[in-house]
Amino acid sequence: MSNLSSIVKSIQDIMRQDAGVDGDAQRIGQLTWLFFLKIFDAHEEQLEVMHDHYKSPLPEHLRWRDWAADPEGRTGDDLLDFLNIQLFPTLKELPGDLKRNPRGFVIRSVFEDAFNYMKSGQLLRQVINKINAIDFNRQADRHQFNDIYEKILRDLQSAGNAGEFYTPRAVTQFMVDMIDPQLGETVLDPACGTGGFLVCALEHLRKQARSAKDEAILQTSIRGVEKKQLPHLLCVTNMLLHGIDVPSEIRHDNTLTYPLRNYGAKDRVDVIVTNPPFGGTEEPGVEGNFPADVRTKETADLFLVLIKHLLKPHGRGAVVLPDGTLFGEGVKSRIKEQLLTECNLHTIVRLPNGVFSPYTGIRTNLLFFTKGQPTRHVWYYEHQYPAGVKNYNKTKPIRIEEFDVEKAWWGDPADNYASRVENAFAWKVDIDTIKAANWNLDQKNPHTAEQVSLDPDQLLADYQRLQAEARGMRDQLKALLGAALSGDEAQA
């Protein structure tokens, strides 16, 4: 099929005619569970060729080939009744567990919160027939569909709060390249969204696979957790498209709802790459799963504590965090103190405005750290807009080629990045300076003059930073006065 993008566009146009599909998020959700079943069926066709005694976890009459493949098959009310009365109720209760029937477990977890939004069986039949024009066992179609699938993910940016599940491909690619997972290591994204980081990690590891044994290792190397149904469904489908036979390690769950002490050695991993949700709060009681000194309802802060806990000794983390985490005080300071004491936070890449537009204009940072040794100094790199660009937007997103300058500067972790040198955009701050600033990681570039910004988000961030600095200076003055008064009393 030479023009898959036109097929997907025509499917979306058909869905827009249906009274039951309200907005982009529902349209994407409807499209994705249909794609999932078609892709799953294509995957089963391959397994039937490879394994003589392969048995599907699905009852025969619920397999795509039985109810959807015939263009003259079920339609109208008959099709809607089949989906709403037979297919969905059965898939939501499909027997299966991770050990005895992992494929059944995957299907049930995908459909437990999925819905058929379409109300017209005739329009739904048209959509299904369009999907049947794509051959997911044909390499050319599969390769082209990967690009279209990424476009569907980008469409999430305009689908209300669903945009929180999308991280620009250039950012995920750069973070994975720098964290450099190795075959045999386990990679986790504890807030995986649609699976962008996991796909990049999977592609990175697959380049290292040389044999069937290596591929078998790769199949068990990727883990993800996502609490919301739509991105979880997208992520599982993403894993199938990228060659994970049984994506049972992509769990529909919330990693923050379990007591930290319940995560043991079996849960620890070698690499974590993630963009945890920020700017939001967790439901009451979730903070009780964490030690008293780091309890907070702020999602990004809790994830940072969890990530540090889930890494093995010498494990490596790469995390997207907002400016507020860098300069925040109180619980944030205690969390940062623990991070810098227990891990080597060797690099912070500071991103400019617009990278995550239109979802948020908040400035973000990429933190890279290794667990097991305390931080001695932190290197900062200020990412620059390309020539002629003043801000990123939907039509001019950040590109992976822009990170070439950081990659050339990066150096070797084996010698603790000894080759790094300061320049107009790179500088080093020792741990004593950060500690004296009450663990403030918002360390400005000493090579550039202070610039005045009229951006409201930046002005608010600057105001909060200045407040934090003022509180820090006030606490230091109180400590000095207290010490002086104690000395006077001792002399008296």
C-alpha positions, 0 to 999 in steps of 0.5 A: 500500500503506497499511501497509508497516510491517506488511508488513516486520514480517510478513516479519521474523516469517516469517524468525524461523521459519527455522532458517538465520537466526540473530539480527537481523544475519543477518535484516537482511542477508537482508532487505536483499539481497532489497530491493536486487534488488526495488528495482534491478528497479523502477529498471530499469523506470523506465530502460526507459521513459526509454531505448529501448535500455536494457540490464540488466547482469543476465542475463534469468533472474536479474532479479527479474521473472523468478524472483521476481515470480510468486507461484506461481513457484519455491519449496521446494528449487527456489528454494534451488537457484536462489539458491545455485547460479545467482543468488549465484555469478553475481552475485558474478562479474558482469562490470563496471567503473566506466567500461564497466558501472558497474551491473554493478560495483555489483551485484558489489560488493554481493553479493561477501560476501552470503549466503542464510541461509534454509534453507526455500524455502517460507518464502523464497517467503512473504517474496518474495511479501510484498516483491512487495506493495510498489511501489517505483515508486509515490511513496507506497510509496517515501516510506513505505518510506524511513521503514521503511528508517530503522527497519531501520537503527535496528534495527542498534543491537540487532544486536550490533556492527552497531550501530556503523554507525548514527548518529542522524539528528538528529546527521547532519542537524545536521552536514550543515546546518552544513557546508552542502555546495553543488551542484557540491561533492563530498561524501565519507564515508570510513567511510559505514556505512549512508549516513546522512550521505550521505543527508542531504547528498543531500537538502541538495543536491537542494534546490538542484537546479533543472534536469536539468543540476543533477540530473546534477551531483548524481548524481556528487557523493556518495562513500562507502567502507565496509569491511563487507558489511552496511552497504555493502549497506544504503548502496547500497540507501539511495542507490538509494532516494534517487535515485542512479541508479548508486551506483558511488561507494559502494565496498566497501573500507577507506580506511585500507589505502592509503598516504596518499601514494597519495591524490592530487588526484583523490581530494580532495573539498570536504566530508567528513562522517563518524562514523569507528569509534572505540574499536577498532584496525586490523589490524597493518601498517595504521599503516605507510600513514601518516607515522611521526610519526602512526602508531597502530593506533587507528582514529579517529586514523588517520581524522582524519589521512586526513580532513585529507589528503583535503580540498581547500584550503578544504575543510570537515570535520565529524567525530564523535570521542570525548572520548579524542581530545580529551584524549589525548596522544602520537600524539593530540597530534601529530595534533591539532597538525597539525589545528590548524596546517593547519586552522581548527578553529572549532567543537566541539559537546560532546554529553551522555551517551546520544546513541549508546546503547545502542552506547556510553556514551562522550561524543562531540563534533562537530568542524567545521573548514576546511582551509587556515588555522591555528586562532586560537581554538576555539569550544565549545558544550555541547549540553543535554538538553531539559527533563525529560530526564536521558539519551537512550535508545532510546525517547527519542533526540536530536531535530533540533529540539534543535539549533535553539539551536546553529543560532541561535548559529552565525553566518556562516563568511564573517565567521569567525563574528563574531556569536558570543557567549559564554553559559552553554553557549558559550565560546571558547579561544584557540590559545595556551591549547590549545598550552600544554596540549599540544594538549588540546582537552578544555577545560571550560566556564568558566561552570559549576561542576565537577559530580561524575559517578558514570557509570563511562565518565565517571569513566574519562574524567576519570581519563585526562584528569587523567593527561594533565594531570599528564603535561603538567605534569611535562613542563613542570617538566622543561623548566623545570628543564632550562633552569635547570640549563643556565643555571647551567652556563653561568654556571659 
